[in-house]
Amino acid sequence: MARMPAMEAVVEVLKSEGVDTAFGCPGAAILPLYKAMAVRGGIEHLTVRHEEGATHMADGWARTNGRVGLAIGTSGPAGTNMITGLYTAMADSVPILCVTGQAASSKLHQEAFQAVDIVEIAKPVTKWAVQIKEAATAPWIFREAFRIARSGRPGPVLVDIPVDVAQQLIEYDASIDAPLPVEAVHPHQPRVDRALELLLAAEKPLLLAGGGVIIAEAAAELRELAEYLNIPVQVTLMGKGAIDEDHPLFAGTTGVQTSQRYGNASFLESDTVLAVGARFGDRHTGTLEVYRGERKFIHVDIEPTQLGKVFPPDLGVVSDAKLFLRALLRTAKARDAARPAGDWVSRVAELKATLGRREDFETTPIKAPRVYKEINEVFDEDTYFVTAIGLYQIWGGQHQKAYRPRRYQICGQAGPLGWEIPAAIGVKKAVPDAEVVGIVGDYGFQYLVEELAVAAQYHVPFVLIMINNEYLGLIRQASIPYEMNYQVDIHYDEYGTDNVKVMEAYGCAGRRVVEPGDIRDTIEWARKEAVATSRPVLVEIMIEREANTPHGPAIDAVREFEPLP
């Protein structure tokens, strides 16, 4: 068997697992891996400006193509800087691999320079965190890392490598090696039968598609089942794109923040909900007593411990989303259970037609819903969007349409500020020919703004649309019940930070918009400029400073702050 440096064996494993792009920051303790990447080739590397940025790039890359994203850092603070990215990936079921260098094994107990127990630090926010202690185990630990990242509910893993271990030679032959198999999780047929019986007995059923439907590549199965049984479909925020939002059976999104009026109304009238790959997050359910009501719930999830975590369902099914939907459709067809569109489908269509929100505002300062009206009209269904946390996340969930899986990407449970720029880089590297748009807030924009340098250096073009109210807008809104507006205003001078000049400092371009009539033309300019320069381009849209999004404690008590149609 061939004898080679342990890290060269690791590089061969990485390539065979589908990694062709890495995001990282070289440092002394991880140089053996970088040496191996240089010698073996086959993996493009982008040098980041902050290790958290590397994790979010790997995250965006993985969300887009479904493979395991790779982030690399040296020891000590490089690893601790990755924790937020690991948490984000863990929360949203994104498979990424973080590889960290480490001080020499013999020095770990002596407080050596940048030596930290990153494995113990990372354990709460990973599916598996491990340190390689024997060089010969390196390829097998990496194989297991990929298997774990992909298995069941996907998620992040971390592998830590002491520099002395990384420098050793091992026996390894890539020609006779392959990825470890990932076990498929099939549904138990009696539970599939019971799920169908509950749906057929319902008068007002709903299908609820969570992010698990997208992860499982099950959008086609979802649509086919919905059309065969004529059941309206809702999505969670993480499930946006699981069904075309212009589909006649689309019934909106339920929630106490990111929701539509017709989504909440149709949910409140429903009597049975089949939730697939959804975790019943608190911003979706609001007050549980209202959310549950008298309706029956069927909860399908690949992770057994998700069932009953928030509330006990009437029926729980452990299964991969695609395999469950296929089994349910097959069972329904075997029983010839197709149903025509009846009064319930008509009722949901009526609610959708009558319970909307205004977007056609012509006033100045600009109202945020007008921005999303322009976004919906300018970009096509193949555009990839990334967006993070703030009032703009809520406006986006309420107003922006999604048509296809993986095209609307959002960091849902963790909500780290600054996610969009590195995530957009990851998306664009995963699908180089795609048009990528990041929708950002003025505050979060500056958290990882340095990653603009990565996009400029490596010619990664995308459009950034900034919703700028010169506030910590979501926290200002959350402060209303406290009757305060304290330390949330970040305005100074005329417009606060000159974000166009920030873009220019990184060799990129941008324009500011203050009139609603200029939004579309400026976005169109930005699209062309991004292609022409092969760099990010900013459209900074100044909106009214103290606008509030519709929100409330329960799905039957969402307060509207703008005039309705």
VMD Tcl script that draws the C-alpha trace (Angstrom):
set ca {
  {0.00 0.00 0.00}
  {1.18 3.52 -0.79}
  {2.93 5.50 1.92}
  {2.14 9.21 2.00}
  {1.78 12.19 4.33}
  {-1.35 11.84 6.43}
  {-2.72 15.15 5.21}
  {-2.37 14.11 1.56}
  {-4.56 11.12 2.37}
  {-7.03 13.55 3.95}
  {-7.07 15.69 0.81}
  {-7.87 12.61 -1.30}
  {-10.72 11.79 1.08}
  {-12.06 15.34 0.85}
  {-12.10 15.25 -2.95}
  {-13.80 11.87 -3.10}
  {-16.48 13.18 -0.73}
  {-17.38 15.95 -3.19}
  {-15.34 18.84 -1.83}
  {-13.97 21.02 -4.62}
  {-13.92 24.33 -2.73}
  {-12.52 25.23 0.68}
  {-12.88 28.42 2.69}
  {-10.18 29.06 5.23}
  {-7.39 31.00 6.86}
  {-3.86 29.50 6.95}
  {-1.94 29.45 10.19}
  {1.11 27.67 11.55}
  {-0.69 24.68 13.08}
  {-2.67 23.84 9.94}
  {0.10 24.26 7.37}
  {0.58 20.51 6.81}
  {-2.95 20.37 5.40}
  {-2.29 23.40 3.21}
  {0.90 21.76 1.97}
  {-1.09 18.68 1.02}
  {-3.70 20.77 -0.79}
  {-0.96 22.48 -2.76}
  {0.68 19.16 -3.69}
  {-2.47 17.21 -4.51}
  {-4.53 19.96 -6.14}
  {-8.21 19.62 -7.00}
  {-9.59 21.87 -4.25}
  {-9.98 25.58 -4.87}
  {-9.24 27.62 -1.75}
  {-10.51 31.09 -0.83}
  {-8.58 32.86 1.92}
  {-11.08 34.49 4.24}
  {-10.62 37.55 6.45}
  {-12.29 35.98 9.50}
  {-12.84 32.34 10.36}
  {-16.53 32.88 11.12}
  {-16.78 34.05 7.52}
  {-15.28 30.75 6.39}
  {-17.96 28.77 8.21}
  {-20.78 30.84 6.70}
  {-19.26 30.45 3.23}
  {-19.15 26.69 3.71}
  {-22.72 26.93 4.99}
  {-23.99 28.80 1.91}
  {-22.11 26.39 -0.36}
  {-23.66 23.36 1.37}
  {-27.19 24.77 1.44}
  {-26.96 25.29 -2.31}
  {-25.62 21.97 -3.56}
  {-26.48 19.64 -0.66}
  {-22.89 18.51 -0.20}
  {-20.70 18.95 2.89}
  {-19.07 22.39 3.00}
  {-15.47 22.78 4.18}
  {-14.02 25.50 6.43}
  {-10.39 25.45 7.59}
  {-8.63 27.34 10.36}
  {-5.52 27.19 12.45}
  {-5.50 26.59 16.19}
  {-6.80 28.62 19.15}
  {-8.85 31.66 18.18}
  {-9.40 30.34 14.67}
  {-11.40 27.49 16.14}
  {-13.28 29.63 18.63}
  {-14.14 32.07 15.82}
  {-15.84 29.16 14.04}
  {-18.27 28.42 16.86}
  {-20.99 30.80 15.64}
  {-20.88 29.21 12.20}
  {-21.06 25.72 13.68}
  {-24.05 26.76 15.80}
  {-25.77 28.23 12.74}
  {-25.24 25.05 10.74}
  {-26.38 22.89 13.65}
  {-29.55 24.93 14.11}
  {-30.50 24.78 10.43}
  {-29.37 21.20 9.71}
  {-26.57 22.18 7.32}
  {-23.72 19.68 6.79}
  {-20.37 21.43 7.09}
  {-16.94 20.25 8.19}
  {-14.64 22.53 10.16}
  {-10.99 21.46 10.28}
  {-8.74 23.10 12.85}
  {-5.03 22.88 13.44}
  {-3.77 22.30 16.95}
  {-0.59 22.69 18.94}
  {1.71 19.67 19.14}
  {0.33 16.78 21.21}
  {3.17 17.00 23.72}
  {2.38 20.66 24.42}
  {-1.37 20.52 24.95}
  {-1.06 20.31 28.74}
  {1.50 23.12 28.92}
  {-0.65 26.08 27.79}
  {1.21 26.26 24.49}
  {0.65 29.18 22.13}
  {-2.91 29.08 20.71}
  {-3.61 25.68 22.26}
  {-7.24 25.35 23.32}
  {-9.55 22.37 23.80}
  {-11.64 23.20 20.76}
  {-13.21 19.74 20.75}
  {-14.91 20.32 24.12}
  {-15.85 23.86 23.15}
  {-17.44 22.69 19.89}
  {-19.33 19.66 21.18}
  {-22.60 21.46 22.05}
  {-22.87 22.92 18.52}
  {-21.76 19.94 16.43}
  {-22.97 16.44 15.69}
  {-19.43 15.22 16.33}
  {-16.22 16.91 17.43}
  {-13.03 14.88 17.54}
  {-9.26 15.25 17.72}
  {-7.02 12.99 15.67}
  {-4.54 11.40 18.06}
  {-2.98 8.80 15.76}
  {-2.04 9.72 12.20}
  {-3.15 6.37 10.78}
  {-6.74 7.13 11.80}
  {-6.89 10.40 9.83}
  {-8.58 9.16 6.63}
  {-11.05 7.06 8.59}
  {-11.96 9.85 10.98}
  {-12.62 12.09 8.00}
  {-14.76 9.39 6.36}
  {-16.77 9.09 9.55}
  {-17.05 12.87 9.80}
  {-18.68 13.03 6.37}
  {-20.97 10.11 7.17}
  {-22.15 11.75 10.39}
  {-22.59 15.16 8.74}
  {-24.88 13.62 6.10}
  {-26.75 11.07 8.21}
  {-30.21 11.58 9.67}
  {-30.72 15.25 10.41}
  {-27.64 16.74 8.70}
  {-25.31 19.01 10.62}
  {-21.78 20.19 11.31}
  {-18.74 18.28 12.49}
  {-15.30 19.45 13.65}
  {-11.99 17.64 13.27}
  {-8.99 18.95 15.22}
  {-5.46 17.94 14.15}
  {-2.33 18.42 16.28}
  {0.48 19.65 14.07}
  {2.81 16.77 14.96}
  {0.18 14.22 14.00}
  {-0.45 16.06 10.74}
  {3.21 15.78 9.77}
  {3.42 11.99 9.93}
  {3.41 9.45 7.08}
  {0.73 6.74 6.86}
  {-0.29 3.85 4.61}
  {-3.21 4.82 2.36}
  {-4.44 3.89 -1.13}
  {-7.16 6.20 -2.47}
  {-7.89 3.86 -5.38}
  {-9.53 1.31 -3.08}
  {-11.31 3.75 -0.77}
  {-14.83 5.25 -0.96}
  {-17.32 7.22 1.14}
  {-19.05 5.36 3.95}
  {-22.70 4.52 3.24}
  {-25.45 6.68 4.74}
  {-28.43 4.68 5.93}
  {-31.79 5.60 4.42}
  {-34.54 6.14 7.00}
  {-37.73 4.54 5.66}
  {-41.15 5.09 7.26}
  {-42.96 2.27 9.05}
  {-45.88 1.39 6.74}
  {-48.56 1.13 9.47}
  {-47.79 4.73 10.40}
  {-48.03 5.77 6.75}
  {-51.44 4.08 6.62}
  {-52.57 5.91 9.76}
  {-51.35 9.26 8.39}
  {-53.39 8.74 5.23}
  {-56.46 7.80 7.24}
  {-56.19 11.00 9.30}
  {-55.84 13.12 6.15}
  {-58.77 11.46 4.39}
  {-60.95 11.88 7.46}
  {-60.18 15.59 7.67}
  {-62.44 18.26 6.24}
  {-59.83 21.02 6.23}
  {-56.36 19.44 6.03}
  {-53.09 21.26 5.43}
  {-49.65 20.05 4.40}
  {-46.87 21.94 6.21}
  {-43.45 21.76 4.57}
  {-40.43 22.61 6.70}
  {-36.78 22.88 5.80}
  {-36.50 19.10 5.93}
  {-38.44 18.85 2.67}
  {-35.80 20.95 0.95}
  {-32.90 19.08 2.56}
  {-34.39 15.76 1.41}
  {-34.90 17.06 -2.16}
  {-38.57 16.19 -1.73}
  {-40.28 19.20 -3.35}
  {-41.54 17.19 -6.33}
  {-43.03 14.53 -4.07}
  {-44.69 17.21 -1.92}
  {-46.30 18.85 -4.94}
  {-47.47 15.53 -6.43}
  {-49.06 14.46 -3.15}
  {-50.76 17.82 -2.68}
  {-52.17 17.75 -6.21}
  {-53.34 14.13 -5.95}
  {-55.16 14.67 -2.66}
  {-55.99 18.34 -3.35}
  {-54.65 19.53 -0.03}
  {-53.42 23.14 0.41}
  {-49.73 23.52 1.26}
  {-48.11 25.88 3.73}
  {-44.37 26.34 4.30}
  {-42.34 27.38 7.29}
  {-39.75 30.11 6.90}
  {-37.06 27.44 6.39}
  {-39.35 25.67 3.94}
  {-39.79 28.60 1.54}
  {-39.24 27.29 -1.95}
  {-40.54 23.79 -1.21}
  {-43.49 24.70 -3.43}
  {-43.95 27.46 -6.00}
  {-45.71 30.29 -4.15}
  {-47.80 30.96 -7.27}
  {-49.16 27.39 -7.18}
  {-52.96 27.31 -6.73}
  {-52.60 25.13 -3.62}
  {-50.06 27.38 -1.89}
  {-51.62 28.55 1.38}
  {-48.92 30.87 2.70}
  {-46.89 30.84 5.89}
  {-48.21 30.75 9.43}
  {-46.41 32.57 12.22}
  {-46.32 35.44 14.67}
  {-43.75 37.36 12.61}
  {-42.84 35.89 9.23}
  {-46.33 35.07 8.00}
  {-49.10 36.16 5.68}
  {-52.54 37.19 6.89}
  {-54.13 34.52 4.70}
  {-51.61 31.96 5.98}
  {-52.61 32.49 9.59}
  {-56.30 32.59 8.68}
  {-56.22 29.33 6.72}
  {-54.22 27.62 9.46}
  {-56.71 28.72 12.11}
  {-59.55 27.21 10.06}
  {-57.74 23.92 9.42}
  {-58.57 20.74 11.33}
  {-55.59 18.51 10.49}
  {-51.95 19.38 9.78}
  {-49.35 17.04 8.25}
  {-46.00 18.64 9.13}
  {-43.01 17.21 7.25}
  {-39.47 18.19 8.24}
  {-40.61 21.07 10.45}
  {-39.49 21.69 14.03}
  {-42.37 23.93 15.24}
  {-40.14 26.89 16.03}
  {-41.52 29.45 18.46}
  {-41.78 32.24 15.86}
  {-43.91 29.89 13.76}
  {-46.23 28.65 16.49}
  {-46.54 31.60 18.85}
  {-48.77 30.74 21.79}
  {-49.06 26.95 21.64}
  {-52.63 26.77 22.94}
  {-53.80 28.85 19.97}
  {-51.56 27.09 17.47}
  {-52.70 23.61 18.50}
  {-56.34 24.42 19.05}
  {-58.56 21.40 18.35}
  {-56.70 20.35 15.20}
  {-54.86 17.08 14.78}
  {-51.13 17.00 14.01}
  {-49.09 14.41 12.13}
  {-45.38 15.11 12.57}
  {-42.81 13.51 10.26}
  {-39.10 13.95 10.95}
  {-35.93 12.02 10.26}
  {-34.68 12.74 13.78}
  {-36.71 10.74 16.35}
  {-36.08 13.14 19.22}
  {-37.80 15.96 17.30}
  {-41.15 14.21 17.69}
  {-42.93 15.59 20.74}
  {-40.16 18.07 21.54}
  {-42.47 21.12 21.33}
  {-45.83 19.39 21.82}
  {-47.07 15.79 21.43}
  {-48.47 15.11 17.96}
  {-51.45 12.85 17.33}
  {-49.17 10.75 15.14}
  {-45.39 10.78 14.90}
  {-43.48 9.23 12.00}
  {-39.71 8.79 11.84}
  {-38.67 9.00 8.22}
  {-36.73 10.76 5.54}
  {-39.11 13.36 4.09}
  {-38.82 12.16 0.49}
  {-39.30 8.50 1.41}
  {-42.34 9.31 3.56}
  {-44.02 11.44 0.89}
  {-43.38 8.75 -1.71}
  {-44.83 6.08 0.58}
  {-47.88 8.20 1.40}
  {-48.56 8.93 -2.27}
  {-48.08 5.27 -3.20}
  {-50.49 4.23 -0.45}
  {-53.04 6.85 -1.49}
  {-52.92 5.71 -5.12}
  {-53.26 2.07 -4.07}
  {-56.49 3.06 -2.30}
  {-57.60 5.25 -5.24}
  {-57.87 8.09 -2.72}
  {-57.59 11.02 -5.13}
  {-59.93 13.85 -4.16}
  {-61.31 16.74 -6.22}
  {-60.75 20.30 -5.13}
  {-63.64 20.96 -2.78}
  {-64.95 23.73 -0.56}
  {-61.77 23.80 1.54}
  {-59.49 24.48 -1.41}
  {-61.91 27.19 -2.56}
  {-61.95 28.70 0.92}
  {-58.15 28.87 1.08}
  {-58.10 30.52 -2.36}
  {-60.66 33.06 -1.13}
  {-58.56 33.88 1.92}
  {-55.47 34.24 -0.26}
  {-57.31 36.62 -2.59}
  {-58.74 38.82 0.15}
  {-56.24 38.83 3.05}
  {-53.12 40.42 1.62}
  {-50.87 43.29 2.63}
  {-50.07 46.44 0.71}
  {-46.84 46.76 -1.23}
  {-47.65 49.59 -3.67}
  {-46.56 52.48 -1.41}
  {-45.36 55.61 -3.21}
  {-44.40 57.58 -0.12}
  {-41.01 58.92 0.91}
  {-39.28 57.78 3.08}
  {-39.64 54.42 1.36}
  {-41.74 51.74 3.02}
  {-40.03 48.34 3.13}
  {-42.86 46.32 1.51}
  {-42.36 48.42 -1.64}
  {-38.77 47.15 -1.83}
  {-39.96 43.54 -1.87}
  {-42.55 44.34 -4.53}
  {-39.69 45.46 -6.77}
  {-37.57 42.43 -5.85}
  {-40.41 40.06 -6.78}
  {-40.88 41.78 -10.13}
  {-37.22 42.15 -11.12}
  {-35.71 38.74 -10.33}
  {-36.73 35.40 -11.80}
  {-37.45 32.07 -10.14}
  {-33.87 30.82 -10.54}
  {-32.29 33.65 -8.54}
  {-30.63 32.60 -5.29}
  {-31.38 34.82 -2.29}
  {-29.65 34.89 1.09}
  {-30.92 36.87 4.05}
  {-30.38 36.82 7.80}
  {-31.90 38.40 10.87}
  {-33.74 41.65 11.53}
  {-36.90 43.43 10.47}
  {-35.89 42.77 6.88}
  {-36.02 39.02 7.55}
  {-39.62 39.43 8.69}
  {-40.58 41.66 5.76}
  {-38.93 39.17 3.44}
  {-40.83 36.23 4.92}
  {-44.06 38.20 4.55}
  {-43.59 39.68 1.09}
  {-40.87 37.96 -0.91}
  {-41.89 35.04 -3.09}
  {-39.90 31.83 -3.50}
  {-40.48 29.38 -6.29}
  {-37.87 26.65 -6.16}
  {-35.94 24.75 -3.46}
  {-32.64 26.14 -2.17}
  {-33.27 29.51 -3.86}
  {-34.38 31.26 -0.66}
  {-31.75 30.74 2.02}
  {-32.08 32.10 5.49}
  {-30.29 31.46 8.77}
  {-33.35 30.61 10.76}
  {-32.85 29.49 14.35}
  {-29.45 31.00 15.20}
  {-29.86 34.28 13.35}
  {-26.23 35.49 13.30}
  {-25.70 39.04 12.13}
  {-23.36 39.30 9.16}
  {-24.28 35.92 7.63}
  {-25.30 37.20 4.21}
  {-22.03 38.33 2.61}
  {-20.07 35.13 3.31}
  {-23.12 32.97 2.60}
  {-23.56 34.69 -0.78}
  {-19.93 33.92 -1.61}
  {-20.55 30.26 -0.77}
  {-23.71 30.14 -2.90}
  {-21.99 31.70 -5.88}
  {-19.05 29.29 -5.64}
  {-21.49 26.38 -5.53}
  {-23.38 27.56 -8.64}
  {-21.04 29.91 -10.54}
  {-23.54 30.70 -13.29}
  {-26.36 31.62 -10.91}
  {-27.51 35.13 -10.06}
  {-27.08 35.62 -6.32}
  {-28.69 38.37 -4.23}
  {-28.05 39.13 -0.57}
  {-30.67 41.14 1.30}
  {-29.06 42.79 4.30}
  {-29.68 45.28 7.08}
  {-27.46 48.27 7.71}
  {-26.31 46.96 11.09}
  {-25.66 43.32 10.26}
  {-23.90 44.34 7.04}
  {-20.94 45.58 9.06}
  {-20.47 42.41 11.13}
  {-18.58 40.48 8.45}
  {-18.15 43.24 5.91}
  {-14.46 42.37 5.57}
  {-15.45 39.31 3.52}
  {-16.18 41.71 0.65}
  {-12.43 41.57 0.14}
  {-12.70 37.83 -0.49}
  {-15.40 38.36 -3.12}
  {-13.36 41.10 -4.78}
  {-10.09 39.15 -4.74}
  {-11.60 35.95 -6.13}
  {-14.05 37.62 -8.54}
  {-17.30 36.51 -6.89}
  {-20.11 38.81 -8.11}
  {-23.47 39.24 -6.46}
  {-25.98 42.00 -5.67}
  {-26.49 43.28 -2.13}
  {-29.78 45.04 -1.38}
  {-29.60 46.89 1.92}
  {-32.74 47.83 3.84}
  {-31.35 50.79 5.82}
  {-33.29 52.38 8.67}
  {-30.21 53.46 10.68}
  {-31.53 51.49 13.63}
  {-31.27 48.16 15.35}
  {-34.78 47.92 13.98}
  {-35.90 44.57 15.34}
  {-34.64 45.41 18.83}
  {-36.25 48.85 18.69}
  {-39.52 47.11 17.83}
  {-39.01 44.57 20.62}
  {-38.44 47.47 23.02}
  {-41.93 48.90 22.47}
  {-43.56 46.89 25.31}
  {-40.80 48.21 27.60}
  {-41.79 51.76 26.64}
  {-38.24 52.64 25.69}
  {-36.09 53.45 22.71}
  {-32.71 52.98 24.35}
  {-29.34 52.39 22.65}
  {-30.84 51.12 19.40}
  {-30.43 54.26 17.26}
  {-27.22 54.09 15.19}
  {-27.84 57.25 13.15}
  {-25.21 60.00 13.01}
  {-24.32 62.77 10.55}
  {-26.64 62.75 7.53}
  {-27.09 59.03 6.86}
  {-24.86 57.37 9.42}
  {-22.19 55.10 7.93}
  {-21.59 55.77 4.25}
  {-22.04 52.21 3.05}
  {-21.37 53.13 -0.56}
  {-17.91 54.33 0.43}
  {-17.42 51.14 2.41}
  {-18.08 49.19 -0.78}
  {-15.66 51.40 -2.68}
  {-12.96 50.82 -0.06}
  {-13.11 47.11 -0.96}
  {-12.97 47.83 -4.69}
  {-16.70 47.33 -5.17}
  {-19.52 49.65 -6.24}
  {-22.76 50.87 -4.75}
  {-25.55 53.45 -4.98}
  {-27.99 54.88 -2.46}
  {-31.74 55.12 -3.14}
  {-34.11 57.49 -1.32}
  {-37.12 57.59 -3.69}
  {-39.35 54.57 -4.37}
  {-39.40 55.30 -8.07}
  {-35.62 54.79 -8.26}
  {-35.50 51.33 -6.72}
  {-35.99 49.28 -9.87}
  {-33.56 51.18 -12.08}
  {-30.88 51.02 -9.38}
  {-31.33 47.28 -8.93}
  {-31.05 46.78 -12.67}
  {-27.86 48.87 -12.68}
  {-26.45 46.75 -9.87}
  {-27.17 43.51 -11.73}
  {-25.27 44.73 -14.77}
  {-22.44 46.22 -12.70}
  {-21.93 42.96 -10.81}
  {-21.50 41.09 -14.08}
  {-19.27 43.77 -15.60}
  {-16.94 44.03 -12.59}
  {-17.24 40.43 -11.32}
  {-17.58 41.86 -7.82}
  {-20.36 42.56 -5.30}
  {-22.50 45.66 -5.89}
  {-24.64 47.39 -3.27}
  {-28.07 48.96 -3.57}
  {-28.60 50.87 -0.33}
  {-32.29 51.71 0.15}
  {-33.13 54.27 2.81}
  {-36.47 53.34 4.39}
  {-38.55 55.04 7.04}
  {-36.66 54.84 10.29}
  {-39.26 53.60 12.77}
  {-41.41 51.24 10.71}
  {-42.77 48.14 12.42}
  {-43.49 44.71 10.98}
  {-46.77 42.94 11.71}
  {-46.28 40.78 14.78}
  {-48.02 39.50 17.88}
  {-47.96 36.85 20.63}
  {-50.26 34.37 18.89}
  {-51.28 33.58 15.31}
  {-54.76 34.96 16.00}
  {-53.38 38.18 17.50}
  {-50.96 39.59 14.91}
  {-51.07 43.37 14.94}
  {-50.89 45.24 11.63}
  {-49.02 48.55 11.55}
  {-49.63 49.59 7.94}
  {-52.89 50.35 6.11}
  {-54.32 47.21 4.52}
  {-55.51 46.81 0.92}
}
mol new
graphics top color blue
foreach p $ca { graphics top sphere $p radius 0.5 }
foreach p [lrange $ca 0 end-1] q [lrange $ca 1 end] { graphics top cylinder $p $q radius 0.2 }
display resetview
